[in-house]
Amino acid sequence: MAVTLEEAPWLGWILVKALMRFAFMVANNLVAISSYICYVIVLQPLRLLDSKRFWYIEGILYKWLLGMVASWGWYAGYTVMEWGEDIKAISKDEAVMLVNHQATGDVCTLMMCLQDKGLVVAQMMWLMDHIFKYTNFGIVSLIHGDFFIRQGKSHRDQQLLLLKKHLENNYRNRDRKWIVLFPEGGFLRKRRETSQAFAKKNNLPFLTHVTLPRIGATKIILSALVARQENGSPAGGDAKELDSRSKGLQWIIDTTIAYPKAEPIDIQTWILGYRKPVVTHVHYRIFPIKDIPLETDNLADWLYQRFIEKEDLLSHFYETGAFPPPKGREEAVSREMTLSNTWLFLIQSFAFLSGYMWYSIFQYFYHCLF
């Protein structure tokens, strides 16, 4: 499409702004990730003496790193509106977030909207596609203890065994509380056709806004982390008693991300900021673990039902611009999620000052040795 004279200045500004943002992101990554690695190396003696304190400090640094990623979208006008139940009430309990997956921007959206939920981000474990291991943030996720899962039938059984081992070795040892899981196993646009064919073959509902979830990773997580009572039933929280502190996994948070006009944000947009300001909507529903069936067939039915409900939630949102109200209420209430500009400035300043400090230290030792 040809560019008119009236549009040329605006497009020129978009290009200049994108280049400036990209340059800043590169510098931000260089100083922040390098400083994170240096701090972790220097703190290794503390890991031997007081592992819990070490992982607490590492978690705070990790939260700040994710806060920087959130700031890239925040300053581009990409904000979040939250709906449904208030997940701050369970921020100190163990929980699994089951999230629909449309684009790479889903991860950035979660990095933003969870920043104001206490220490959730610091104590969180992500399950993500193995390709993210080879991104600039991969080394940080490896140190933090996130799990990279390889997709495909040929890898499925092996990956589930590796996930089980990973949880046993890293989840409680590193004082993790929340796990983020995308049960669909891929982006909506890539899995929709396969999911619809599977649904038709197995007499399941035809879904367009989500795909049918895969069961394996969810089952492994529940099997490994749900505490059992003496009678073998899961010990978990009660929806009416959110201050419960039972040991083990207590909640499943059904999380639905919706973009206006069903046009998701990708990581390139988040970084370069060439798209106009967008409000992403995130809906939460909390389910106590004691109500979740752990047997494979029943768990599959339960998960399928949640994603069928996600389909209805998204259909309503795309038609009306809002999520439907919960049962017993006439209208749904939304909450605007905000980030503190002062806090964002402080963590960015800490990153660049840390980068300068480590550069000075290395430069000093270089001159001493050579």
C-alpha positions as CSV (number, residue, x, y, z in Angstrom):
1,M,0.0,0.0,0.0
2,A,1.4,3.4,-1.0
3,V,2.3,5.9,1.7
4,T,0.7,9.3,1.4
5,L,2.6,12.6,2.2
6,E,0.4,13.0,5.3
7,E,1.4,9.6,6.6
8,A,5.2,9.9,5.8
9,P,6.1,12.0,8.9
10,W,4.2,9.7,11.2
11,L,5.8,6.5,9.7
12,G,9.2,8.2,9.9
13,W,8.7,8.9,13.6
14,I,7.5,5.3,14.2
15,L,10.7,4.0,12.5
16,V,13.0,6.3,14.5
17,K,11.2,5.5,17.8
18,A,11.5,1.7,17.0
19,L,15.3,2.1,16.4
20,M,15.8,4.1,19.6
21,R,13.8,1.5,21.6
22,F,15.8,-1.4,20.0
23,A,19.1,0.3,20.9
24,F,17.9,0.8,24.5
25,M,16.7,-2.8,24.8
26,V,20.1,-4.1,23.6
27,A,21.9,-1.9,26.2
28,N,19.4,-2.9,28.8
29,N,19.9,-6.6,28.1
30,L,23.7,-6.3,28.1
31,V,23.9,-4.6,31.5
32,A,21.0,-6.3,33.3
33,I,21.7,-9.9,32.3
34,S,25.4,-9.6,32.7
35,S,25.0,-8.0,36.1
36,Y,22.5,-10.7,37.1
37,I,25.0,-13.5,36.2
38,C,27.9,-11.7,38.0
39,Y,25.8,-11.3,41.2
40,V,24.8,-15.0,41.1
41,I,28.4,-16.1,40.7
42,V,29.6,-13.9,43.5
43,L,26.8,-15.1,45.8
44,Q,27.7,-18.8,45.3
45,P,29.4,-19.1,48.8
46,L,26.0,-17.9,50.3
47,R,24.3,-20.7,48.3
48,L,26.4,-23.2,50.2
49,L,25.9,-21.6,53.6
50,D,22.3,-20.5,53.3
51,S,20.5,-21.9,50.2
52,K,17.1,-20.4,51.1
53,R,18.5,-16.9,51.4
54,F,20.5,-17.3,48.2
55,W,17.5,-18.2,46.2
56,Y,15.5,-15.4,47.8
57,I,18.1,-12.8,46.6
58,E,18.2,-14.5,43.2
59,G,14.5,-14.3,43.0
60,I,14.4,-10.6,43.7
61,L,17.0,-10.0,40.9
62,Y,14.9,-12.2,38.6
63,K,11.8,-10.2,39.5
64,W,13.6,-7.0,38.7
65,L,14.7,-8.4,35.3
66,L,11.1,-9.3,34.4
67,G,10.1,-5.9,35.6
68,M,12.4,-4.3,33.0
69,V,10.8,-6.4,30.3
70,A,7.4,-5.3,31.6
71,S,8.6,-1.6,31.4
72,W,9.3,-2.0,27.7
73,G,5.6,-2.6,27.0
74,W,4.4,-0.2,29.8
75,Y,6.2,2.8,28.2
76,A,4.8,1.9,24.8
77,G,1.3,2.1,26.1
78,Y,0.7,-1.7,26.3
79,T,-1.2,-2.0,29.6
80,V,-3.3,-4.7,31.3
81,M,-6.9,-4.8,32.6
82,E,-7.6,-7.6,35.1
83,W,-11.0,-9.4,35.5
84,G,-12.4,-12.1,37.7
85,E,-11.1,-13.2,41.1
86,D,-8.3,-11.4,42.9
87,I,-5.2,-13.6,42.8
88,K,-3.3,-11.4,45.3
89,A,-5.3,-13.2,48.0
90,I,-3.3,-16.4,47.3
91,S,0.0,-14.9,46.3
92,K,1.8,-16.6,49.3
93,D,0.3,-20.1,48.5
94,E,1.5,-22.6,45.9
95,A,-0.5,-22.4,42.7
96,V,-0.4,-23.4,39.0
97,M,-1.5,-20.9,36.3
98,L,-3.1,-22.5,33.3
99,V,-2.9,-19.9,30.5
100,N,-4.2,-19.9,26.9
101,H,-1.5,-19.2,24.4
102,Q,-1.9,-16.9,21.4
103,A,1.5,-15.2,20.8
104,T,4.9,-14.5,22.3
105,G,3.4,-11.4,23.9
106,D,1.4,-13.6,26.3
107,V,4.6,-14.1,28.3
108,C,5.4,-10.4,28.4
109,T,1.8,-9.7,29.5
110,L,2.1,-12.1,32.4
111,M,5.5,-10.6,33.3
112,M,3.7,-7.2,33.6
113,C,0.5,-8.2,35.4
114,L,2.2,-10.3,38.0
115,Q,4.6,-7.6,39.1
116,D,2.3,-6.3,41.8
117,K,1.4,-9.7,43.3
118,G,4.0,-9.7,46.0
119,L,6.9,-12.2,45.6
120,V,5.0,-14.3,43.0
121,V,7.4,-13.4,40.2
122,A,10.5,-14.0,42.3
123,Q,9.2,-17.5,43.4
124,M,7.8,-18.5,40.0
125,M,8.8,-21.3,37.7
126,W,7.9,-21.1,34.0
127,L,7.4,-24.0,31.6
128,M,8.2,-22.8,28.1
129,D,9.1,-24.0,24.7
130,H,12.8,-25.1,24.4
131,I,13.4,-22.5,21.7
132,F,13.4,-19.8,24.5
133,K,16.6,-21.4,25.9
134,Y,18.5,-20.0,23.0
135,T,17.2,-16.4,23.4
136,N,19.0,-13.6,25.3
137,F,16.9,-14.5,28.4
138,G,17.7,-18.2,28.2
139,I,20.7,-18.1,30.5
140,V,18.7,-16.3,33.2
141,S,15.9,-18.8,33.0
142,L,18.3,-21.7,33.2
143,I,19.9,-20.2,36.4
144,H,16.5,-19.5,37.9
145,G,15.3,-23.0,37.3
146,D,12.6,-22.6,34.6
147,F,11.9,-25.7,32.5
148,F,12.3,-25.8,28.7
149,I,10.0,-28.4,27.1
150,R,10.5,-29.8,23.7
151,Q,7.3,-30.3,21.7
152,G,6.4,-33.2,19.5
153,K,5.2,-36.8,19.9
154,S,8.7,-38.2,19.6
155,H,9.9,-36.2,22.6
156,R,6.7,-36.3,24.8
157,D,7.4,-39.2,27.1
158,Q,11.0,-38.3,27.7
159,Q,10.1,-34.6,28.3
160,L,7.5,-35.6,30.9
161,L,10.1,-37.7,32.8
162,L,12.6,-34.8,32.6
163,L,9.9,-32.4,34.0
164,K,9.1,-34.8,36.9
165,K,12.8,-34.9,37.7
166,H,13.2,-31.2,37.3
167,L,10.3,-30.5,39.8
168,E,11.8,-32.9,42.3
169,N,15.2,-31.3,42.1
170,N,14.4,-27.6,41.8
171,Y,10.8,-26.7,42.9
172,R,11.0,-27.0,46.7
173,N,14.8,-26.7,46.9
174,R,14.5,-23.2,45.4
175,D,11.4,-22.2,47.4
176,R,9.2,-21.9,44.3
177,K,5.5,-21.2,44.8
178,W,3.8,-20.7,41.4
179,I,4.2,-22.5,38.0
180,V,3.1,-20.9,34.7
181,L,1.9,-23.5,32.2
182,F,0.5,-23.1,28.7
183,P,-1.4,-26.5,28.4
184,E,-2.2,-26.0,24.7
185,G,1.4,-26.8,23.8
186,G,1.8,-24.1,21.2
187,F,0.4,-20.9,19.7
188,L,-3.3,-20.8,18.8
189,R,-2.6,-20.2,15.1
190,K,-0.3,-23.2,14.9
191,R,-2.4,-25.7,16.8
192,R,-6.0,-24.7,16.0
193,E,-6.4,-26.9,12.9
194,T,-4.9,-30.0,14.6
195,S,-7.0,-29.4,17.7
196,Q,-10.2,-29.1,15.7
197,A,-9.5,-32.3,13.9
198,F,-8.9,-34.1,17.2
199,A,-12.1,-32.7,18.6
200,K,-14.1,-33.9,15.6
201,K,-12.6,-37.4,15.8
202,N,-13.3,-37.6,19.6
203,N,-16.7,-35.9,19.6
204,L,-15.5,-32.9,21.5
205,P,-16.6,-29.2,21.0
206,F,-15.3,-27.3,18.0
207,L,-13.2,-24.4,19.4
208,T,-11.9,-21.4,17.6
209,H,-10.5,-19.0,20.2
210,V,-8.5,-21.7,22.1
211,T,-7.3,-25.2,21.4
212,L,-7.9,-28.4,23.5
213,P,-5.2,-28.7,26.2
214,R,-2.6,-31.4,26.5
215,I,-2.8,-33.3,29.7
216,G,0.8,-34.6,30.3
217,A,2.5,-31.7,31.9
218,T,-0.5,-30.8,34.1
219,K,-0.7,-34.4,35.4
220,I,3.0,-34.5,36.2
221,I,2.9,-31.2,38.1
222,L,-0.1,-32.3,40.2
223,S,1.3,-35.7,40.9
224,A,4.6,-34.2,42.0
225,L,3.4,-31.3,44.0
226,V,0.0,-32.0,45.5
227,A,0.3,-33.0,49.1
228,R,-1.8,-36.0,50.1
229,Q,-3.8,-36.6,53.2
230,E,-3.7,-39.9,55.0
231,N,-6.7,-41.1,53.1
232,G,-5.0,-40.3,49.8
233,S,-7.1,-37.4,48.8
234,P,-5.4,-34.1,47.9
235,A,-4.8,-31.6,50.7
236,G,-5.5,-28.1,49.4
237,G,-7.2,-24.8,50.1
238,D,-10.9,-24.0,50.4
239,A,-12.3,-21.3,48.2
240,K,-14.1,-19.8,51.3
241,E,-10.9,-19.8,53.4
242,L,-8.2,-18.1,51.3
243,D,-5.9,-17.8,54.3
244,S,-5.4,-21.5,54.5
245,R,-1.8,-22.6,54.6
246,S,-1.9,-26.3,53.8
247,K,1.4,-27.7,52.5
248,G,1.8,-28.5,48.9
249,L,0.1,-27.2,45.8
250,Q,-3.2,-25.5,46.8
251,W,-4.7,-23.7,43.8
252,I,-5.1,-23.8,40.1
253,I,-5.6,-20.4,38.5
254,D,-7.4,-20.6,35.2
255,T,-6.0,-17.6,33.3
256,T,-7.5,-16.3,30.1
257,I,-5.7,-13.6,28.0
258,A,-7.8,-11.6,25.5
259,Y,-6.6,-9.0,23.0
260,P,-8.9,-6.4,21.4
261,K,-10.2,-7.6,18.0
262,A,-8.4,-10.9,18.7
263,E,-5.1,-9.3,17.5
264,P,-2.4,-10.6,19.9
265,I,0.9,-8.7,20.6
266,D,4.1,-10.4,19.7
267,I,7.5,-9.9,21.3
268,Q,8.7,-7.7,18.4
269,T,5.9,-5.3,19.0
270,W,6.6,-5.3,22.7
271,I,10.2,-4.4,22.1
272,L,9.9,-1.9,19.2
273,G,6.6,-0.3,20.2
274,Y,5.4,0.3,16.6
275,R,1.8,-0.7,17.4
276,K,-0.6,1.9,18.9
277,P,-1.3,1.6,22.7
278,V,-3.3,-1.6,23.5
279,V,-5.1,-2.7,26.6
280,T,-4.7,-6.5,27.1
281,H,-7.4,-8.1,29.2
282,V,-6.6,-11.0,31.7
283,H,-9.3,-13.0,33.4
284,Y,-8.7,-15.2,36.5
285,R,-10.7,-18.0,38.1
286,I,-9.3,-19.8,41.2
287,F,-10.0,-23.5,41.8
288,P,-8.9,-25.3,45.0
289,I,-6.8,-28.4,44.5
290,K,-9.1,-30.5,46.6
291,D,-11.7,-30.1,43.8
292,I,-9.4,-31.2,41.0
293,P,-9.6,-34.9,39.9
294,L,-6.1,-36.4,39.7
295,E,-6.9,-39.5,37.7
296,T,-5.9,-39.2,34.0
297,D,-9.4,-39.5,32.4
298,N,-11.1,-37.3,34.9
299,L,-8.3,-34.7,34.8
300,A,-8.6,-34.6,31.0
301,D,-12.3,-34.0,31.2
302,W,-11.8,-31.3,33.8
303,L,-9.2,-29.5,31.7
304,Y,-11.3,-29.8,28.5
305,Q,-14.2,-28.2,30.4
306,R,-12.0,-25.3,31.5
307,F,-10.9,-24.6,27.9
308,I,-14.5,-24.9,26.7
309,E,-15.3,-22.2,29.2
310,K,-12.4,-20.2,28.0
311,E,-13.9,-20.3,24.5
312,D,-17.1,-18.9,25.9
313,L,-15.3,-16.2,27.9
314,L,-13.4,-15.1,24.8
315,S,-16.4,-15.2,22.5
316,H,-18.2,-12.9,24.9
317,F,-15.2,-10.6,25.1
318,Y,-14.8,-10.3,21.4
319,E,-18.5,-9.6,21.0
320,T,-18.9,-7.1,23.8
321,G,-15.4,-5.9,24.8
322,A,-15.8,-7.2,28.3
323,F,-15.8,-10.5,30.1
324,P,-19.1,-11.9,31.3
325,P,-20.0,-11.3,35.0
326,P,-19.7,-14.2,37.4
327,K,-22.8,-16.1,38.4
328,G,-25.1,-14.1,40.7
329,R,-23.8,-10.7,39.5
330,E,-25.2,-8.4,36.9
331,E,-21.9,-7.0,35.6
332,A,-18.2,-7.9,35.7
333,V,-15.8,-5.6,37.5
334,S,-12.4,-4.9,35.9
335,R,-9.2,-3.7,37.7
336,E,-6.6,-1.6,35.9
337,M,-3.1,-3.0,36.6
338,T,-0.5,-0.3,37.1
339,L,3.3,-0.2,37.5
340,S,5.1,2.5,39.5
341,N,7.2,4.7,37.3
342,T,9.5,5.4,40.2
343,W,10.1,1.7,40.8
344,L,10.8,1.1,37.1
345,F,13.3,4.0,37.1
346,L,15.0,2.6,40.2
347,I,15.4,-0.9,38.9
348,Q,16.7,0.4,35.5
349,S,19.1,2.6,37.4
350,F,20.3,-0.3,39.5
351,A,20.9,-2.3,36.3
352,F,23.0,0.3,34.6
353,L,24.9,1.2,37.8
354,S,25.5,-2.5,38.4
355,G,26.8,-2.8,34.8
356,Y,29.1,0.1,35.3
357,M,30.3,-1.4,38.6
358,W,31.1,-4.8,37.2
359,Y,32.8,-3.2,34.1
360,S,35.0,-1.2,36.5
361,I,35.9,-4.3,38.5
362,F,36.8,-6.3,35.5
363,Q,38.8,-3.4,34.0
364,Y,40.7,-3.1,37.3
365,F,41.6,-6.8,37.4
366,Y,42.5,-6.7,33.7
367,H,45.0,-3.9,34.3
368,C,46.4,-5.7,37.4
369,L,47.0,-8.9,35.4
370,F,48.1,-7.4,32.2
